[in-house]
Amino acid sequence: MTPVRTITVTGEGTAEAVPDLLTLTLAVEVRRDAAEAAYGDAGAIVSAVTDALRGHGVAGSDLRTSGLNLRADLVWAENQGQKVSGYVASTTLVARVGPPSAAPAAISAAVAAGGDNLRIHGIEQGFTDASAVAARAQEAAWREAEAKAARFAALAGGRLGLVLSIDQRPEHGSPVPMKAGIQRASTSEGVPIEAGSVAVSASVVVQWELDSPAPAK
């Protein structure tokens, strides 16, 4: 039995798009002499922050509490060891804001509502439909793999046959430097958010049968 000849190549593709969603990670931290006071005040501040975000178009379904902590605040005193100096209540709030141009005003409103008890842990750009961007990157990766395989098959004196296997590698995204003419999403309130692009990359490993060339007519 003649062994099946195969050809295996890797294709890579990239799709670039402007993010239409920002994910904000905010934290509220309150220190008080009593645990009950710290916990209660933290809850009141979180409510004020979420109300401020809702007032700037953030839907309730786009707000999520991701952590809650209440601990004793310990200090070291000479000849006494550790002592409780108070209690700290903290919680983390994740908010999805779209479009990104609405983020500066929403963040400013959250800071005003949370005051000195609010912390900003970061922002992440993304897409409301990430699968559509990923699909474009996958299609580009497939086209590159097919073109490379056809070229190598021709060099080997054959042609591509059936696809035997497809191994898709995880997609990943990376920021793209701002191009000339792209403006920042700015507002009179708060820190401007730069408007740029995110490139999503995909990789695929495909194996084909390597057939003999078609007979000449």
Buried (B, 14 or more C-beta within 10 A) or exposed (E): EEEEBEBBBBBBBBBBBBBBBBBBBBBBBBBBEEBEBBBBBBBEBBEBBBEBBBEBEBEEEBBEEEEEEBEEBEEEEEEEEEEEEBBBBBBBBBBBBBBBBBBBBBBBBBBBBBEEBBBBEEBEBBBEEBEEBBBBBBBBBBEBBBEBBBEBBEEEEBBBBEEEEEEEEEBEBEEBEEEEEBEEBBBEBBEBBBBBBBBBBBBBBBBBBBBEEEEEE
